[in-house]
Amino acid sequence: MDKSIFKEEEKKKVEVVLLGQRLALKTDRGEAYLQKLANFVADQIEEVRKSSRSISSHQSVLLIALKLADMLKQREDELFELKDVIRKKANLALSDVESALSELKAKPNDENHDSGVNY
């Protein structure tokens, strides 16, 4: 798929509401998706506020940013580990296929050899 040099022009303006604040965004994502993200962030902020009533809004946003960064890093680490497992399994499978092919090539072809049996 070609990436357009006009990508910026393909983006549309989408408004979402986060904690009562209207945010106008330029994106190629749909409004429903962005609102879902905004709701997720709002839920995270509400969770932090419930656990510590004395925390300021600014501090709660910073804590959420750290929490989301941690979640992202964990998923990134999991993805890296999964890619490594897949790579190792693919190499083992390839090695097995190569071994099987080598064995097939090394075996004499039974159809071309006289088995010594007369019918």
ABEGO torsion letter per residue (X at the ends): XBBBAAAAAABBBBBBBBGGBBBBBBBABBAAAAAAAAAAAAAAAAAAAAABAABBAAAAAAAAAAAAAAAAAAAAAAAAAAAAAAAAAAAAAAAAAAAAAAAAAABBBAAABBAGBBX
